[in-house]
């Protein structure tokens, strides 16, 4: 079905039109997954909420700005994708889905997150990139099992000190924000493995050599005067500096010292729970 036809039918509330949009999805699929991405939907058909054994629900790239209260029936849901929609606030019904492991909220219009988010104590991955966040909501620091946090492309200027309470956190992506200094709280998180502060306004980097878990730091596209010091074996992605080996000459040729492998970057596709 063409996107233009879907967009027209999305306005029509009749059951026949909604059934056409869902392509006769009347029973829960065997794989316990429903993917309604890119359907131009403005409301979630309530009958989807009757699939009580559903584990994965993808609603990306629609025109949703609210969700029905019946969504609370999906208590087995582990993955919920709400990215690329029109949410200005996270529907509180999402916070009732206590088995969620992965929650995609990127590319919406969120300025904050509700305190009820703390109820999602099984959450391991949270994507909140490309929203309107001027600060990282402190409620995120109460998600004790969180391992991966994608908070890039917002308007963050700092991070709350409570973030160090997330002792399971291993990867934090902060690219494209308004950080003018390296967040001090990250210096007290020795368990971090990946730190991405690409495309910010950081002018000076403190030493990161004391972080025993660190494997990769991405600091490119900052007006920095130095490269962060790191322990042996830690990969850095960023501009040359006085602390980074300069290209060396051999037999008249310039041989650049480069990374042996392609740098680890944020995944282009959605990940599955561990």
HUWO-V607003 format. One record per backbone hydrogen bond with DSSP energy under -1.0 kcal/mol. CO is the residue of the C=O (numbers start at 1). NH is the residue of the N-H. Records with the same first field share a line. If there is no record, write none. Layout:
BEGIN
CO: NH ; NH
END
This chain:
BEGIN
2: 6
3: 7
4: 8
5: 9
6: 10
8: 11
9: 12
14: 18
15: 19
16: 20
17: 21
18: 22
19: 24
24: 26
29: 32
32: 55 ; 56
34: 58
41: 63
45: 48
46: 49
47: 50
48: 51
50: 52
51: 54
55: 78 ; 79
56: 34
57: 81
58: 36
60: 38
64: 86
68: 71
69: 72
70: 73
71: 74
73: 75
74: 77
78: 101 ; 102
79: 57
80: 104
81: 59
83: 61
84: 62
87: 109
91: 94
92: 95
93: 96
94: 97
96: 98
97: 100
101: 124 ; 125
102: 80
103: 127
104: 82
106: 84
110: 132
114: 117
115: 118
116: 119
117: 120
119: 121
120: 123
124: 147 ; 148
125: 103
126: 150
127: 105
129: 107
133: 155
137: 140
138: 141
139: 142
140: 143
142: 144
143: 146
147: 170 ; 171
148: 126
149: 173
150: 128
152: 130
156: 178
160: 163
161: 164
162: 165
163: 166
165: 167
166: 169
170: 193 ; 194
171: 149
172: 196
173: 151
175: 153
179: 201
183: 186
184: 187
185: 188
186: 189
189: 192
190: 213
193: 215 ; 216
194: 172
195: 218
196: 174
198: 176
203: 225
208: 211
210: 212
211: 214
215: 235
216: 195
217: 237
218: 197
220: 199
222: 224
229: 208
231: 234
235: 217
237: 219
241: 244
248: 255
250: 253
253: 250
255: 248
END
